[in-house]
């Protein structure tokens, strides 16, 4: 059987892609914060596309799960290992981010959340219940995907059937444009299509040699940037269901190109992008903690009165990214090592698994 991190040395480019995606989301949220407070529409328009980092995340997630666990399919003895790796990768760090978010909310004068709110937020179980850490809505989709993949590990035929039903439900919801009363969005939302895009790429990479990977990578980047530009100028609604295809398909081409280049040993990842990739999860989870903290410091120092409002933007974005890198080193990686019984003196080779 393939270990969970098998071949991850060839996935440095994929990991760097997650770092770029997380940074794009930060740029989007920092601009949205200033637009909300001061109506800075030009700044918001310039970074509107940043939310599509989530689309890239989902495609990468679909790719990684199938690529890394490809030989675990139909091997129920591997299920425990898979669950432990997924749980330790996601939940401990998320709980820290959730606790910090609640603490900051209480410190700002808001009351303690209800036990019900905390329970739903801490569990990440599929539900239409609002989360205390809003950006964790993406993790609900991830958890649903992980759970369905469990069935594939238990039994190949049953897992393929469940995946087919899930795919069909997502297509049906997309075609009808309706919501199913009482059924959580994460179980049929169109974002799930991007997991399938990623899995399709993983299957291709696992089963054949991909021709012209550099051309695929360039094409994917060009198409992604074209869609981003169309959204920024208002031609395209980036929140519409169809945008999951407009962003998801180019993202899949990018992942396919990067993965094949990595397999051939032709992918060179600059240290900065490698660092962003290793810290991508923490950058994503803790961004509001650092944006909020720097913003309060900015107000306390009276800089909002003495400088143009837009001047705070690079500080907010840089703090979120740098803070995420620090949280990855000081919180995320130690928690993962402890949860996996590896000891604090073991340095993780990658954040893929």
Secondary structure as GFF3:
##gff-version 3
##sequence-region A 1 353
A	DSSP	three_ten_helix	8	11	.	.	.	ID=ss1
A	DSSP	alpha_helix	12	38	.	.	.	ID=ss2
A	DSSP	alpha_helix	41	46	.	.	.	ID=ss3
A	DSSP	three_ten_helix	48	52	.	.	.	ID=ss4
A	DSSP	alpha_helix	53	68	.	.	.	ID=ss5
A	DSSP	three_ten_helix	70	72	.	.	.	ID=ss6
A	DSSP	three_ten_helix	76	78	.	.	.	ID=ss7
A	DSSP	alpha_helix	79	107	.	.	.	ID=ss8
A	DSSP	alpha_helix	115	123	.	.	.	ID=ss9
A	DSSP	three_ten_helix	134	136	.	.	.	ID=ss10
A	DSSP	alpha_helix	137	154	.	.	.	ID=ss11
A	DSSP	alpha_helix	156	176	.	.	.	ID=ss12
A	DSSP	three_ten_helix	185	187	.	.	.	ID=ss13
A	DSSP	alpha_helix	192	207	.	.	.	ID=ss14
A	DSSP	alpha_helix	213	232	.	.	.	ID=ss15
A	DSSP	alpha_helix	243	263	.	.	.	ID=ss16
A	DSSP	alpha_helix	271	278	.	.	.	ID=ss17
A	DSSP	alpha_helix	280	300	.	.	.	ID=ss18
A	DSSP	alpha_helix	303	306	.	.	.	ID=ss19
A	DSSP	three_ten_helix	309	312	.	.	.	ID=ss20
A	DSSP	alpha_helix	313	327	.	.	.	ID=ss21
A	DSSP	pi_helix	328	332	.	.	.	ID=ss22
A	DSSP	alpha_helix	333	339	.	.	.	ID=ss23
###
